[in-house]
Amino acid sequence: GPSTMASPAVSPDSSSHEALSSVNSAPACSPTSDSENLSPDELELLAKLEEQNRLLEADSKSMRSMNGSRRNSGSSLVSSSSASSNLSHLEEDTWILWGRIVNEWDEWRKKKEKLLKELIRKGIPHHFRAIVWQLLCSATDMPVKNQYSELLKMSSPCEKLIRRDIARTYPEHEFFKGQDSLGQEVLFNVMKAYSLVDREVGYCQGSAFIVGLLLMQMPEEEAFCVFVRLMQEYRLRELFKPSMAELGLCIYQFEYMLQEQLPELNIHFRSQSFLTSMYASSWFLTLFLTTFPLPVATRVFDIFMYEGLEIVFRVGMALLQFNQAELVQLDMEGMSQYFQKVIPHQFDSCPDKLILRAFQVKYNPKKMKR
């Protein structure tokens, strides 16, 4: 439930260095509370995942040190190829494992949280996403599912608005191309049904991207149930209320992190009147679905389903850290362009590196609440 979502997996203040060196010296999951619940092969898998993280870490370090000059690219090639040769076995193991997780869901959720979290951060295998997302937000047997067909027969005051926006949702995706495409049809249905069960919010722009992603994975009744859950339990309803007060709060919290962790960039943004809301609003409202290509955005969404909005703050800060040196050279117009053209595609070939960086960002839930 939502109570577990807020708890950070790594203590937010331990720096990534400490975390890494402790991983190097100790077996992958020595002091964790739930390691005694793991079987030997699960422990082995966790060790493999840690090893893969280390290879990626080394890889991105060598990428950084090269910084454009390809002089010592040899070293990075070695580490990335060793990472990929491990992958085929890992992939097979991961598939078998996810089959087990889905079958023994309650036990995993309660007793093997650390490994589950680690596996979700590595990405849920594509074929398991529909069921795992439903399990993660407890949307598998919701009474509202039985109302769905009735809701579709009713008319909603938001219908015109919904129709207008649907054509702008994933315009380049096959499933949603054309007015009479199946995608646009089911998207309209789910948005309309939601506007009827939640009159206060009705229909909110941006939410169609989230529903669209759900519909790429599962049938409309299921997508509807998951969306209802996300709105109720994950702060999304607050984000999408007409006043948008929660979005203001997220921007305020994000600004606080920016000020604390990237003071130089923060000063530069201010000197250029480049407001946080200009680039970060869509991050929060569409959970990066309008920022990154789908394969990358979906990985962020996997984590969101387990850990909540915290991942948006983490990924956002990771992007700013990664690009600080370039951004401080640019004026307002240059930065707007950079956010639209450059940032979305930096991790297309290696979403893992984005996730890894995101979890090295310091994030303190207590401070954020305060």
C-alpha positions in Angstrom: 0.0 0.0 0.0 0.9 3.7 0.0 2.7 3.4 3.3 5.5 1.3 1.9 5.7 3.5 -1.2 7.2 6.4 0.7 10.1 4.4 2.3 13.3 5.0 0.5 15.2 1.8 -0.3 18.7 3.3 0.3 19.1 5.7 3.2 18.9 8.9 1.3 22.0 10.5 2.9 24.5 7.7 2.4 26.5 8.9 -0.6 26.7 6.6 -3.6 30.4 6.0 -3.0 29.8 4.5 0.4 27.0 2.4 -0.9 29.2 1.2 -3.7 32.2 0.4 -1.6 30.2 -1.5 0.9 28.7 -3.5 -1.9 32.2 -4.3 -3.2 33.4 -5.6 0.1 30.4 -7.4 1.4 28.2 -10.1 -0.2 25.4 -8.4 -2.1 22.8 -8.5 0.5 24.4 -9.1 3.9 22.8 -6.9 6.5 19.3 -6.6 5.0 16.4 -7.8 7.1 14.8 -9.8 4.4 17.8 -11.7 3.1 17.0 -14.7 5.3 13.8 -15.2 3.3 15.7 -15.5 0.0 16.7 -18.8 -1.5 20.3 -19.4 -2.6 19.4 -18.8 -6.3 17.6 -15.5 -5.4 20.7 -14.4 -3.4 22.8 -15.3 -6.4 20.5 -13.3 -8.7 20.7 -10.3 -6.4 24.5 -10.6 -6.5 24.4 -10.7 -10.3 22.2 -7.6 -10.4 24.7 -5.8 -8.0 27.5 -6.8 -10.3 25.7 -5.5 -13.3 25.2 -2.2 -11.5 28.9 -2.0 -10.8 29.8 -2.6 -14.5 27.3 0.1 -15.5 28.8 2.4 -12.9 32.3 1.8 -14.2 31.1 2.2 -17.7 29.5 5.6 -17.1 32.5 6.7 -15.2 34.8 6.0 -18.1 32.2 7.7 -20.4 32.4 10.8 -18.2 36.1 10.9 -17.9 36.4 10.7 -21.7 34.0 13.6 -22.0 33.8 13.6 -25.8 37.3 12.6 -26.6 37.4 9.0 -27.6 41.0 8.4 -26.5 40.5 5.6 -24.0 37.3 4.2 -25.3 38.9 0.7 -25.0 38.2 0.5 -21.3 34.6 1.4 -21.6 34.1 -1.1 -24.4 35.4 -3.9 -22.3 33.1 -3.2 -19.4 30.0 -2.8 -21.5 30.6 -5.9 -23.5 31.1 -8.0 -20.3 27.8 -6.5 -19.0 26.0 -7.6 -22.2 27.4 -11.1 -22.3 26.0 -11.7 -18.8 22.7 -10.4 -19.9 21.3 -13.3 -21.9 21.5 -15.7 -19.0 20.2 -13.0 -16.7 17.3 -12.4 -19.0 16.3 -16.0 -18.9 16.6 -16.2 -15.1 14.7 -13.0 -14.8 11.8 -14.4 -16.8 11.6 -17.5 -14.8 11.8 -15.5 -11.6 9.1 -13.0 -12.6 6.8 -16.0 -13.3 7.4 -17.1 -9.8 6.9 -13.6 -8.3 3.5 -13.2 -10.0 2.4 -16.6 -8.6 3.6 -15.9 -5.1 2.8 -12.2 -5.1 1.7 -11.7 -1.5 4.8 -13.5 -0.1 7.1 -11.4 -2.3 5.4 -8.2 -1.4 5.7 -9.0 2.3 9.0 -10.9 2.7 11.2 -10.2 -0.3 10.7 -6.5 -0.6 14.4 -5.6 -1.2 14.9 -8.0 -4.1 11.5 -7.1 -5.6 12.4 -3.4 -5.5 15.8 -4.1 -7.1 14.2 -6.2 -9.8 11.6 -3.5 -10.6 14.4 -0.9 -10.9 16.0 -3.2 -13.4 12.7 -3.1 -15.4 9.7 -5.4 -15.4 9.9 -7.8 -18.4 7.6 -6.5 -21.1 5.2 -9.5 -21.0 4.8 -9.2 -17.3 4.0 -5.5 -17.1 0.2 -5.7 -17.3 -0.2 -8.1 -14.4 2.6 -6.7 -12.3 1.4 -3.1 -12.6 -2.1 -4.3 -11.5 -0.6 -6.2 -8.6 1.6 -3.3 -7.5 -1.3 -0.9 -7.1 -3.8 -3.6 -5.9 -6.1 -3.1 -8.9 -6.8 -6.8 -9.5 -10.3 -7.1 -8.0 -11.9 -3.7 -7.8 -15.7 -3.4 -7.6 -15.5 -0.4 -9.9 -14.6 -2.7 -12.8 -18.1 -4.0 -12.9 -19.5 -0.5 -13.3 -17.3 0.1 -16.3 -19.7 -0.9 -19.1 -22.5 1.1 -17.5 -20.3 4.2 -17.3 -19.6 3.9 -21.0 -23.4 4.2 -21.8 -23.6 7.5 -19.9 -22.6 10.8 -21.2 -20.1 13.1 -19.6 -19.8 16.9 -19.7 -16.1 16.4 -20.5 -16.6 14.6 -23.8 -15.7 17.5 -26.1 -12.5 18.2 -24.2 -11.5 14.6 -24.2 -12.1 14.2 -27.9 -10.0 17.3 -28.6 -7.0 16.0 -26.6 -7.0 12.4 -27.7 -5.6 13.2 -31.1 -2.6 14.8 -29.4 -1.8 11.8 -27.3 1.1 9.7 -28.6 0.5 11.0 -32.2 3.4 9.0 -33.6 2.4 5.7 -32.0 0.7 3.1 -34.3 -2.0 2.2 -31.8 -3.2 5.8 -31.5 -3.0 6.9 -35.2 -6.1 8.1 -36.9 -9.5 9.1 -35.5 -11.0 5.7 -35.8 -8.0 3.8 -34.4 -8.6 1.3 -31.7 -6.3 3.2 -29.4 -8.2 6.5 -29.6 -11.5 4.7 -29.1 -10.4 2.9 -25.9 -8.6 6.0 -24.6 -11.8 8.0 -25.0 -13.7 5.3 -23.1 -11.4 5.2 -20.1 -11.1 9.0 -19.9 -14.9 9.4 -20.1 -15.5 6.6 -17.5 -13.1 8.3 -15.1 -14.7 11.7 -15.5 -17.9 10.1 -14.4 -16.7 8.4 -11.3 -14.7 11.5 -10.2 -16.8 14.6 -10.9 -14.5 16.9 -9.0 -11.5 16.3 -11.2 -13.5 15.3 -14.3 -11.0 15.2 -17.1 -7.5 16.6 -16.7 -5.1 17.3 -19.5 -2.0 15.2 -19.4 -3.6 12.3 -17.7 -4.3 10.8 -21.2 -0.6 10.0 -21.6 -0.7 7.8 -18.4 -3.9 6.1 -19.5 -2.5 5.6 -23.0 0.6 3.9 -21.6 -1.7 1.6 -19.6 -3.7 0.8 -22.7 -0.6 -0.3 -24.6 -0.2 -3.0 -21.9 -3.7 -4.1 -20.9 -7.5 -4.2 -21.8 -9.5 -1.0 -21.1 -11.4 -2.3 -18.0 -8.1 -3.2 -16.4 -6.5 0.1 -17.5 -9.4 1.9 -16.0 -9.0 0.2 -12.6 -5.3 0.9 -12.5 -5.9 4.6 -13.4 -8.5 4.9 -10.6 -6.0 3.5 -8.2 -3.2 5.8 -9.4 -5.5 8.7 -8.9 -6.5 7.7 -5.5 -3.3 6.4 -4.0 -0.3 8.0 -5.7 -0.9 11.8 -5.3 -2.0 12.0 -8.9 -5.6 13.1 -8.1 -4.1 16.0 -6.2 -1.8 16.8 -9.1 -4.7 16.9 -11.6 -7.3 18.7 -9.5 -8.4 21.9 -11.2 -6.5 24.1 -8.8 -3.3 22.2 -9.5 -2.1 23.1 -6.0 -0.2 19.8 -5.7 1.8 20.5 -8.8 2.8 23.8 -7.2 3.9 21.9 -4.2 6.0 19.4 -6.3 7.7 22.3 -8.1 8.4 24.0 -4.8 9.9 20.8 -3.4 11.9 20.2 -6.5 13.2 23.8 -6.4 14.4 23.2 -2.8 16.4 20.2 -4.0 17.8 22.2 -6.9 18.9 25.0 -4.6 20.5 22.6 -2.1 22.2 20.2 -4.5 23.0 22.3 -7.6 23.3 25.9 -6.4 25.3 27.1 -9.4 22.7 25.8 -11.8 19.9 27.3 -9.7 21.6 30.7 -9.8 22.0 30.5 -13.6 18.3 29.5 -14.1 17.3 32.5 -12.0 19.5 34.9 -13.8 17.9 33.8 -17.0 14.3 33.8 -15.5 14.1 30.2 -16.4 11.4 28.9 -14.1 11.3 25.4 -12.7 7.7 25.1 -13.8 8.8 25.7 -17.4 10.6 22.4 -17.7 9.5 20.3 -14.7 5.7 20.7 -14.9 5.4 18.1 -17.6 7.7 15.8 -15.7 5.3 15.6 -12.8 2.1 15.7 -14.8 3.0 13.0 -17.4 5.7 11.1 -15.4 8.2 11.7 -18.2 5.9 10.1 -20.7 6.1 13.3 -22.8 9.9 13.7 -22.2 11.5 10.4 -23.0 10.8 7.9 -25.8 8.5 5.1 -24.5 11.1 2.4 -23.7 12.9 4.8 -21.3 9.7 6.4 -19.9 8.2 3.0 -19.2 11.2 2.1 -17.0 10.6 5.2 -14.9 6.9 4.2 -14.8 7.8 0.7 -13.5 9.5 2.3 -10.5 6.7 4.9 -10.0 4.2 2.0 -9.6 6.2 0.7 -6.7 7.8 3.8 -5.1 5.5 6.6 -6.0 6.4 10.2 -7.1 9.8 10.2 -5.5 11.2 8.7 -8.7 10.2 11.9 -10.6 12.3 14.0 -8.3 15.2 11.6 -8.6 15.2 11.4 -12.3 14.7 15.1 -12.7 17.6 15.9 -10.5 19.8 13.3 -12.2 19.0 14.9 -15.6 20.0 18.3 -14.2 23.2 17.0 -12.6 24.1 15.2 -15.9 23.6 18.4 -17.9 24.7 21.2 -15.5 28.0 22.0 -17.4 26.1 22.5 -20.7 23.1 24.3 -19.3 25.1 27.0 -17.5 26.6 28.1 -20.9 23.1 28.7 -22.4 20.6 31.5 -22.3 16.9 31.1 -21.7 16.1 30.3 -25.3 19.1 27.9 -25.6 18.0 26.1 -22.4 14.4 25.7 -23.7 15.7 24.1 -26.9 18.2 21.9 -24.9 15.4 20.6 -22.7 13.3 19.8 -25.8 15.9 18.4 -28.1 18.9 17.1 -26.2 17.8 15.9 -22.8 15.0 13.5 -24.1 17.5 11.3 -26.0 20.5 11.1 -23.8 19.6 7.7 -22.4 17.9 6.0 -25.3 20.5 3.3 -25.6 21.0 2.8 -21.8 18.0 3.5 -19.6 19.8 1.6 -16.8 22.3 4.4 -16.5 19.6 6.9 -16.0 18.0 4.8 -13.3 21.4 4.2 -11.6 22.0 8.0 -11.6 18.6 8.7 -10.2 19.2 6.5 -7.2 22.4 8.2 -6.5 20.5 11.5 -6.0 20.1 12.4 -2.4 16.4 12.4 -1.5 15.2 12.9 2.1 11.5 12.0 2.5 11.3 13.6 5.9 12.7 16.9 4.6 10.4 16.8 1.7 7.4 16.4 3.9 8.5 19.2 6.1 
